[in-house]
Amino acid sequence: MAEATPPKHSARDVTTEGPVVRVVLIAIALAFAALVLILPLIVVFTEAFDGGLGTYFASLSQPDARSAIRLTLIVAAISVPANVVFGLAASWAIAKFEFWGKSFLTTLIDLPFSVSPVISGLVYVLLFGAQGIFGGWLDAHDIDIIFALPGIILATIFVTFPFVARELIPLMQEQGTEEEEAAVSLGASGWKTFLFVTLPNVKWALLYGVLLCNARAMGEFGAVSVVSGKIRGMTNTMPLQVEILYNEYNSTAAFALASLLALLALLTLALKTVLEWRFGDRITGANGH
């Protein structure tokens, strides 16, 4: 006797809400998104170009603004590659090997998600500040970390710590170790196995993590605010410079710089959307079959 084939259900079949409820839920979601996301962006760009293109570009060409832009790019250019190296190493170790302390390492990766950025910045001050644990030794050797570029980089690395690793770990765990074991059995070294087997399998997830990491690095405020000292033309990143300009009632310059940050964020979002659309299965680990 042939077994009955279970009926197939579409997404519409498994929901019981009526059309009115669906319309209300969609309207609430769209209204909330417009209020929290779209409306602030409109205000930022409207205020930024309120004085015309000449005023806009003049605001961005001010020495302090150019210094903030340059510092933001330098910090991102250092902290993102550092987190890529860590993320690759940590995810490869966690997904491919068994070792003592594996759970603890996984917990540490998630730590920046649960700690306030301001608290993380304060910890660095307590460690490397003038009155900190290592402050005396650093001062004796004329090494500046707090209120200098190294402190800003350390704080940024901390808050962006999880992004690359958290994109790679689930994917590597789902892929397993079969391909790596086959490569090793054919005589490939560990380094060649990583370069020609592991890395190509996670390249899109890696790029996805890099985009998220870079966006957070350029937009970080709390931790950087604590360790930077907000020295004009020296330790102000773009978010800090926006705050200073706004507090000085120079709203046009503040919104001009904020619009540049918003443009970078929108560019990141666009690239993220393209990656999800084109390579969503390779990023999330689905096999596509």
BATOR-718915 format. One record per residue (C-alpha): z, x, y; residue in three letters. Coordinates in steps of 0.001 Angstrom, whole numbers, plus 524288, in hexadecimal, padded with zeros to 5 digits. Each point is the difference from the previous one (the first is absolute). Layout:
BEGIN
ZXYALA
...
//
This chain:
BEGIN
800008000080000MET
7FBFB805D680CEBALA
80AA08024A809EEGLU
7FF307F85B80C93ALA
7FBDE8082A80B94THR
80A2F7FF3C80ABFPRO
7FAB57F9FB80C76PRO
7FCA08093180B0FLYS
806D47FDDF80CCAHIS
7FBA4803FA80D67SER
8092E803C380AE8ALA
7FE947F23580564ARG
8040B7F9E97F2E9ASP
80D4F806A87FF83VAL
804537FBB180D88THR
8058F7F28F80291THR
800948001780EC6GLU
7F78C7F622806D5GLY
7F5C68034480A54PRO
8095A7FCE680B27VAL
80A508098D7FB04VAL
7F5C780AA37FE30ARG
7FAB77FE1480DB7VAL
80DC180078805A7VAL
8035780C8B7F899LEU
7F3628069B8042BILE
802117FBA780E13ALA
80DDA8058780012ILE
7FB5980CEF7FA71ALA
7F4DC8011A809D8LEU
808AE7FC1980B68ALA
80A46809FC7FC20PHE
7F5BB80AA97FE92ALA
7FA287FC8980D2CALA
80D4880027806AALEU
8051E80C7E7F9DAVAL
7F383808057FE51LEU
7F4207FB2680773ILE
8066A7FBC380CC2LEU
8072B80D1380217PRO
7F34B8075E7FD90LEU
7F8F17F795809FBILE
80ABE80297809EAVAL
7FF9380EAD7FD7EVAL
7F1568012780229PHE
800027F67C80B6BTHR
80A7D807AC80716GLU
7F9C080D097FC74ALA
7F3047FC6580653PHE
805E47F82280B24ASP
7FCBE80AAE809CDGLY
7F2608027A7FAC2GLY
7FA1F80AB47F7ACLEU
8022E80A4C80A60GLY
80E947FD858008FTHR
800977FF2E7F134TYR
7F9E080D4C7FDA3PHE
80773805DD80B6BALA
80CB27FBBB7F985SER
7FC17806537F328LEU
7FBE780C89806CFSER
80D348024C8066DGLN
8064980CE07FB7BPRO
80BAF7F94C7F9BDASP
7F7377F6387F908ALA
7F70180AB77FAF1ARG
80BD7807B57FB6BSER
8054A7F40B7F8CCALA
7F2E17FD797F982ILE
7FEA980E437FC06ARG
80DDF800967FA99LEU
7FE177F3647F859THR
7F3A4805417F9BDLEU
8067E80D137FCCDILE
80BAD7F9587F9A6VAL
7F71D7F71F7F801ALA
7F74B80B847FC28ALA
80BC9807257FA67ILE
808647F5177FA6BSER
7F51B7F8A17F8FEVAL
7FAFA80BBF7F80CPRO
80E1D803997FCE2ALA
8024B7F2637FA89ASN
7F3198008F7F89EVAL
8046080C627F90FVAL
80D517FA377FD08PHE
7FA677F2D07FC14GLY
7F65C805FB7F678LEU
80A34808F87FA06ALA
80A7F7F5807FEFAALA
7F7167F5627FAA5SER
7F9E58094F7F61CTRP
80D68804417FB4DALA
8059E7F2347FF76ILE
7F4317F9AD7F998ALA
7FC0080AAF7F67DLYS
80CAE806A57FBD0PHE
80DB87FCE97FB5BGLU
80ACC8082E80628PHE
80E3D7FF52803B9TRP
801D87FA0180D78GLY
7F3677F81B7FFBCLYS
806C97F3578040FSER
807458071E80AC3PHE
7F3438058680567LEU
7F9FA7F2717FFEDTHR
80BBF7FACF80770THR
7FF0780AED80A0BLEU
7F1CF7FC898029FILE
8042D7F247803DAASP
80B53804B58087ELEU
7F8AD7FFB580D15PRO
7FD137F1987FDCBPHE
80E8B7FCD07FFD7SER
804E88095580A94VAL
7FE2D7FD0B80E5FSER
7F6E8809E780690PRO
80A42801E680A94VAL
80A00803D07F5AEILE
7F67F809B37F9E4SER
7FDBB8062B80D4AGLY
80EA2800D980245LEU
801AD806E77F2F2VAL
7F69980AA180458TYR
8079C8017780CB0VAL
80C96801937F835LEU
7F96E80A477F79CLEU
7F7EC807BE809BBPHE
8056E7FC5680D57GLY
807C480937808AAALA
80CC07FAD27FA47GLN
7FA4D7FD987F284GLY
802A1806A67F313ILE
7F511809EB801AFPHE
7FFC77FF8F80EE0GLY
8075280CB980223GLY
7F75F807BA7F6B9TRP
7F38E7FA48805CBLEU
80479802F380DCFASP
8037F80DFD7FC3EALA
7F23E802017FAABHIS
7F98E7F8FB80B88ASP
7FA597F53B7F769ILE
7FE177F2958062FASP
7FF177F4347F727ILE
806737F4DB8074BILE
7F9547FC8480CEFPHE
7F42B807A37FB51ALA
7F3E07FE3E7F79BLEU
8067B8038B7F2D9PRO
80A227F53480179GLY
7F59B7F5E880348ILE
7F81E804177F41FILE
80BE57FF707F703LEU
803A97F271804D4ALA
7F2017FB337FE6ETHR
7FEDF8059D7F253ILE
80C857F8F27FC37PHE
7FBC67F286804A1VAL
7F264801847F9EBTHR
80568805F07F37DPHE
7FD667F49B7F6A5PRO
7F2737FB6B803DFPHE
7F737809157F81FVAL
808EE800F37F42DALA
8021C7F1587FF51ARG
7F1577FD8E7FFA2GLU
7FDAF809EE7F534LEU
80B877FE2D7F6BCILE
7FCBC7F23B7FAE7PRO
7F1A48037D7FE4BLEU
802C580CAD7F8C0MET
809F77F9297F75BGLN
7F6277F57A7FC68GLU
7F57480A007FCFEGLN
808ED807127F67BGLY
7FDE380DD77FB0ATHR
7F4D27FE457F63DGLU
7F5738061380874GLU
8088D80B82803C6GLU
8039F802517F1B9GLU
7F1A37FFAF7FC38ALA
7FCAE809E280A9DALA
80AE58092C7FBB0VAL
7FBCC7FEDF7F1C8SER
7F25F8045F80433LEU
805A480C2B80638GLY
8019D7FC1180E3EALA
80B3B8061B80767SER
80A3C7F7B5806C8GLY
7FA05802BC80D60TRP
7F22E7FC8E7FB7CLYS
805247F3C57F96ATHR
8061D7FBC780CC1PHE
7F3F58031480841LEU
7F58E7FA657F714PHE
8071F7F5187F8C7VAL
80C347FB3280706THR
7FBBC8015980E23LEU
7F2BD7F9117FEBAPRO
806DE7F4887F97EASN
8092A7FDEC80B85VAL
7F7A08044680B8ALYS
7FEAA7F272805FATRP
80E767FD047FE9FALA
802B980D4D80600LEU
7F7457FCF280BA7LEU
806A77F2C580155TYR
80D538069480057GLY
7FB3580A0E809DFVAL
7FB867F52280927LEU
80D2F7F93A7FF62LEU
8072D80CDB8019ACYS
7F7D7803E180BC7ASN
801DD7F2DE806A4ALA
80EBB800EC7FE9CARG
8002F80E408044EALA
7F8F27FD0D80CBCMET
807DD7F3D0802F2GLY
80DB4804BA7FC78GLU
809FA7FE0380AC5PHE
80E2B7FF587FB45GLY
801D680CDC7F8D4ALA
7F7598079B80964VAL
807457FA5B80BA6SER
80CCE805B77FB0EVAL
7FB3780DBC7FCF1VAL
7F621801E280B01SER
808927FFB080C13GLY
7F4CF7F8EC806F9LYS
7FC2080BEF807EBILE
7F4487FCB580874ARG
7F3B5807527FC7FGLY
80699806A37F473MET
8068B7F7347F5F9THR
7FB2F7F27480371ASN
7F7057F9D77F601THR
7F7AC7F455803ACMET
80A207F5827FC9BPRO
80A7F80740807BELEU
7F6F8801D080B9FGLN
7FCDA7F17A7FFE4VAL
80E7D7FCD6800F6GLU
802378099080B2AILE
7F45C7FAF5807C4LEU
8041B7F1E27FE20TYR
80E0C802E780407ASN
7FA858063180C66GLU
7F8817F36B802CETYR
7F30B806FD7FE0BASN
7FB477F4FF7F76BSER
7F17E802E68014FTHR
8017E80DD37FAB2ALA
8099E7FB537F5A1ALA
7F6AF7F5917FB04PHE
7F47E809678008CALA
806F6809537F6E2LEU
804DC7F4A07F7B9ALA
7F2107FB187FEB8SER
7FBF480D2B7FA94LEU
80A9E7FEDE7F5B2LEU
7FB887F2227FD35ALA
7F1F8804977FE63LEU
8045C80A4F7F643LEU
807BE7F5A37F8B3ALA
7F4637F6BB7FFBALEU
7F73680ADC7FB22LEU
809B4802E27F52CTHR
800937F18D7FC97LEU
7F12C7FF317FF7EALA
7FF0380BCC7F708LEU
80B017FA877F796LYS
7F8DD7F2FE7FEDBTHR
7F340806BA7FC3BVAL
806EE807CE7F576LEU
806837F3C67FA91GLU
7F3007F8DB7FFEDTRP
7F7BE80AC97FA0FARG
809C4806E87F737PHE
80B2A7F6577FE53GLY
80046801567F129ASP
8009B80ED4800B4ARG
80AF07FF9280A0EILE
808827F61C7F902THR
7FD0F805317F280GLY
7F8B67F45D7FA93ALA
7F587804297F66DASN
7F6407F61B804C2GLY
7FC877FAE87F26BHIS
//
